[in-house]
């Protein structure tokens, strides 16, 4: 008579039902665990397509000192692990912004640009730059089919320009902006250009397809000109404005939600201290929102800010992640072992097809 231990040893794990395997895969929020899970056997691989990932923990990209080095380093905060990934398409390229899953790259030797997924080395060439110098990625925050890639820059001493295209197109489309758009923070969301004036805090919302001004949002009460600005579309579809203030004057973040259904009919920014079951991830290039309930160990209603800490002049700065509770303002420093972390990145195995 067989014992229970013998029965367990003879169990054929490769024959687990596909729906059970898929349920297990949905709990794997660290992409290295997902890759190893799919590598067990052909059935496990076929039952868990890489296009159907669970929400992944974001990683932190380290700054690469040698542009000829094809290896990129990433750090996983929840698992306290550094991963080094061989990315041949990253050679001689710098990163000038990112969406959630793709990096916007500039070639150091010519004006070639591309979208690069460093996890699978998938590179989507974009038209070469002729219109603007020192282009800066402003959107989209989520890379998906049918979405424009939008950049902002200047051409000589002329007015600022906005250029945009679909991946796979041969040329950038151009939107030349008036001088009213200078000295602004620019963001691209939902087909619109959001331009926050640094001095006044007023926000112009412009349709990039035809350049028409859709509406103007008044500044928030007590606007301070000496602050960085972030605009994030959260997982509920709300647009959040997050100013980060200069710590020499005031230390912290505020969060405002765009309200377009006011009694007056005029859009406005409404201050909030609770964004629900979400967390915001921010760095020098931008930010994005993720559902905290899908990520064990990530606290909801918090900002995870990739921060550089300067202690003294002539002393190497330290780096880390600062977690800020939006409601209470409480802060916690989470150490980061990377030499010079530069941005958040949501690992993904998917390929965005060029149109």
C-alpha positions in Angstrom: 0.0 0.0 0.0 1.4 3.4 -1.1 2.0 6.0 1.5 0.9 9.6 1.1 4.6 10.6 0.7 5.0 8.1 -2.2 1.9 9.5 -3.9 3.2 13.0 -3.6 6.5 11.9 -5.1 4.8 10.4 -8.1 2.6 13.4 -8.8 3.0 14.6 -12.4 3.5 18.4 -11.9 3.8 18.9 -15.6 0.1 17.8 -16.0 -1.4 20.5 -13.9 -4.5 22.0 -15.6 -3.7 25.1 -17.7 -6.3 27.2 -15.8 -4.5 26.4 -12.5 -1.1 27.3 -14.0 -2.5 30.6 -15.3 -3.9 31.4 -11.8 -0.4 30.7 -10.3 1.3 32.9 -12.9 -1.0 35.8 -12.0 0.6 35.8 -8.5 4.1 36.2 -9.8 4.8 40.0 -9.6 8.6 39.7 -10.0 9.3 39.0 -13.6 12.4 36.8 -12.9 10.0 34.5 -11.0 7.6 34.5 -14.0 10.4 33.6 -16.5 11.6 30.7 -14.3 8.1 29.5 -13.9 7.6 29.3 -17.7 10.9 27.5 -18.1 9.8 24.5 -16.1 8.3 22.6 -19.0 6.5 23.2 -22.4 3.0 22.9 -20.8 3.8 25.5 -18.2 5.2 27.8 -20.9 2.2 27.4 -23.3 -0.3 27.9 -20.4 1.2 31.3 -19.4 1.7 33.6 -22.4 4.2 36.4 -21.8 1.6 38.9 -23.0 -0.6 38.1 -20.0 1.7 39.2 -17.1 0.6 40.1 -13.6 1.3 43.6 -12.5 5.1 43.7 -12.1 7.2 45.3 -9.4 9.0 48.3 -11.0 12.7 48.2 -11.2 15.3 51.0 -10.9 17.7 51.6 -13.8 21.3 52.4 -12.9 23.2 55.0 -14.9 25.7 53.4 -17.3 29.1 55.1 -17.2 30.5 53.5 -20.4 28.1 53.9 -23.4 29.9 51.0 -25.1 28.9 48.6 -22.3 26.0 46.5 -23.5 25.0 45.5 -20.0 22.4 47.4 -18.0 21.8 47.1 -14.2 18.5 47.2 -12.5 17.5 47.0 -8.9 14.3 45.4 -7.4 13.4 47.2 -4.2 11.0 44.6 -2.7 13.5 41.7 -3.3 16.7 43.7 -2.7 18.3 42.2 -5.8 20.4 43.7 -8.6 19.9 42.2 -12.1 22.4 42.7 -14.9 20.9 42.3 -18.4 22.7 42.1 -21.7 21.1 44.7 -24.0 23.0 45.0 -27.3 20.6 47.6 -28.7 21.6 50.0 -25.9 25.2 50.4 -27.0 26.1 54.1 -27.7 22.7 55.2 -26.6 21.5 57.5 -23.8 18.1 57.4 -22.2 16.1 60.6 -22.4 12.8 59.5 -20.8 10.6 56.5 -20.5 7.1 55.2 -20.5 6.1 52.4 -18.2 7.8 49.7 -20.2 9.9 51.3 -22.9 12.9 53.6 -22.7 13.3 56.5 -25.1 16.9 56.4 -26.5 19.1 58.9 -28.3 22.2 57.7 -30.3 25.4 59.4 -29.3 26.9 59.4 -32.8 23.9 60.5 -35.0 20.4 61.7 -34.6 18.8 58.3 -34.5 16.2 57.7 -31.8 14.2 54.6 -30.8 12.0 53.0 -28.2 13.8 50.2 -26.4 12.5 47.5 -24.1 15.7 46.5 -22.2 14.3 43.3 -20.9 13.9 41.6 -24.3 16.2 43.9 -26.3 13.3 44.9 -28.5 14.1 48.1 -30.3 11.7 50.2 -32.4 13.4 52.8 -34.6 11.8 56.2 -34.8 12.5 58.9 -37.4 15.8 60.7 -37.2 15.7 64.1 -35.5 15.9 67.1 -37.8 13.4 69.5 -36.2 14.6 70.0 -32.7 17.8 70.0 -30.7 18.1 68.1 -27.4 14.7 66.5 -27.6 12.9 65.6 -24.4 10.4 62.8 -24.2 7.1 64.0 -22.7 4.8 61.0 -23.4 3.1 58.7 -23.4 3.3 57.3 -19.9 1.9 54.0 -21.2 3.3 52.6 -24.4 0.5 50.9 -26.4 -0.6 50.5 -30.0 -2.0 53.5 -31.7 -0.4 56.0 -29.3 1.8 58.9 -30.3 5.4 59.3 -29.2 5.7 62.9 -28.3 8.8 65.0 -27.7 9.5 68.7 -27.0 12.5 70.8 -27.8 13.8 74.0 -29.5 15.3 74.6 -32.9 18.0 77.3 -32.6 16.5 80.5 -31.2 13.0 79.9 -32.5 9.9 79.1 -30.5 9.5 75.7 -28.8 8.3 72.9 -31.0 6.4 69.7 -30.3 7.1 66.7 -32.6 5.1 63.5 -32.6 4.7 60.3 -34.6 3.4 56.8 -34.4 6.1 54.1 -34.1 6.8 52.9 -37.7 6.2 56.2 -39.4 8.9 57.8 -41.5 8.7 61.4 -40.3 7.8 63.4 -37.3 4.8 65.6 -37.4 5.5 69.1 -36.1 3.5 71.5 -33.9 5.1 74.8 -33.6 4.1 76.6 -30.3 3.8 80.2 -29.6 6.1 82.0 -27.0 3.3 81.5 -24.4 4.5 77.9 -24.2 8.1 78.7 -23.2 9.1 78.3 -19.6 6.6 75.5 -19.1 6.5 71.9 -17.8 5.1 69.9 -20.7 3.2 66.5 -20.5 1.4 64.4 -23.1 -1.8 62.6 -21.9 -4.9 61.4 -23.8 -4.0 63.1 -27.0 -3.5 66.4 -25.3 -0.5 68.6 -24.4 -0.6 69.9 -20.8 1.6 72.9 -20.4 2.1 74.2 -16.8 3.5 77.7 -16.7 6.4 77.8 -14.2 5.8 81.4 -13.1 2.0 81.4 -12.8 1.0 77.8 -12.4 -1.7 78.0 -15.0 -2.2 75.0 -17.3 -2.9 75.2 -21.0 -4.4 72.0 -22.5 -3.8 71.8 -26.3 -4.9 69.2 -28.9 -1.7 68.1 -30.5 -3.5 66.9 -33.7 -4.5 70.4 -34.8 -2.9 72.8 -32.2 -6.2 74.1 -30.9 -6.4 75.3 -27.3 -9.0 73.1 -25.6 -9.1 74.9 -22.2 -7.0 76.6 -19.5 -6.9 75.3 -15.9 -6.3 78.0 -13.3 -3.3 77.7 -11.0 -3.6 75.9 -7.7 -3.9 78.1 -4.6 -0.6 79.2 -3.2 1.4 78.2 -6.3 5.1 78.3 -5.8 7.2 78.8 -8.9 10.3 77.0 -7.6 9.0 73.5 -7.9 9.2 70.5 -10.2 6.0 69.3 -11.7 4.6 65.8 -12.5 1.5 64.9 -14.3 0.3 61.3 -14.0 -2.7 59.4 -15.2 -3.6 57.0 -12.4 -5.1 53.5 -12.7 -8.6 54.9 -12.3 -8.3 57.2 -15.2 -7.9 60.4 -13.2 -5.2 62.9 -14.0 -3.1 63.9 -11.0 -0.8 66.9 -10.8 2.0 66.4 -8.3 4.3 69.5 -7.6 7.5 68.7 -5.8 8.8 71.7 -3.8 12.3 72.9 -3.3 13.3 71.5 0.2 15.2 74.7 1.0 11.8 76.4 1.2 9.2 73.8 1.8 9.7 70.0 2.0 7.3 67.7 0.3 4.8 67.0 -2.4 1.2 68.0 -3.0 -1.3 66.0 -5.0 -4.2 67.5 -7.1 -6.8 65.8 -9.2 -8.1 67.3 -12.4 -11.9 68.0 -12.1 -13.6 68.9 -15.4 -17.1 68.4 -14.1 -17.4 71.4 -11.8 -20.6 73.3 -11.2 -19.1 76.4 -12.9 -18.2 74.3 -15.9 -14.6 75.3 -15.7 -11.9 72.7 -15.0 -9.8 73.0 -11.9 -7.2 71.2 -9.8 -8.6 69.8 -6.5 -6.2 69.0 -3.7 -6.5 65.4 -2.4 -4.8 63.6 0.4 -5.9 60.1 -0.6 -5.5 58.4 -4.0 -6.9 55.1 -2.7 -5.4 51.8 -3.5 -2.5 53.3 -5.6 1.1 54.2 -5.4 3.0 56.8 -7.4 6.5 56.1 -8.7 8.5 59.2 -9.6 12.0 60.1 -10.9 13.8 62.9 -12.7 12.0 62.1 -16.0 8.4 61.6 -14.9 6.2 59.2 -13.1 3.4 56.6 -13.3 0.8 55.0 -11.0 0.3 51.4 -10.1 -2.3 49.6 -8.1 -0.8 48.8 -4.7 -3.0 45.8 -4.0 -1.4 44.0 -6.9 2.1 44.4 -5.5 2.8 42.8 -2.1 5.0 45.1 0.0 4.0 48.3 -1.9 2.1 50.7 0.4 -1.0 52.4 -1.0 -1.5 56.1 -1.0 2.2 56.7 -1.1 4.8 58.3 -3.4 8.0 56.4 -4.2 10.5 59.0 -5.2 13.9 58.2 -6.6 16.1 60.7 -4.7 19.6 62.0 -4.8 21.0 63.0 -1.5 23.8 65.6 -1.4 25.5 65.6 2.0 28.4 68.0 1.4 30.3 69.6 -1.4 33.1 67.4 -2.9 31.5 64.3 -1.3 29.9 61.7 -3.5 26.1 61.9 -3.2 24.1 59.0 -2.0 20.9 57.6 -3.6 17.8 56.0 -2.4 14.0 55.7 -2.6 12.0 58.0 -0.4 8.5 56.7 0.4 6.1 59.6 1.3 2.7 59.0 2.8 0.4 61.3 0.9 -2.1 61.7 3.8 0.3 62.2 6.7 3.5 63.4 5.0 5.5 60.7 6.9 8.7 59.8 5.1 10.8 56.6 5.0 14.1 56.2 3.3 14.6 52.9 1.4 18.3 52.3 0.6 19.3 51.6 -3.0 22.7 49.9 -3.7 23.0 51.2 -7.3 25.9 53.6 -8.0 23.7 56.2 -9.7 20.0 55.2 -10.1 18.3 57.3 -12.8 14.7 56.1 -13.4 12.0 53.6 -12.7 11.1 50.9 -15.2 8.3 48.4 -15.3 9.7 45.1 -16.7 7.7 43.6 -19.5 8.3 40.9 -22.1 5.9 42.2 -24.6 6.7 43.6 -28.1 5.1 46.8 -29.2 4.6 46.4 -33.0 5.4 49.3 -35.2 2.6 50.5 -37.4 
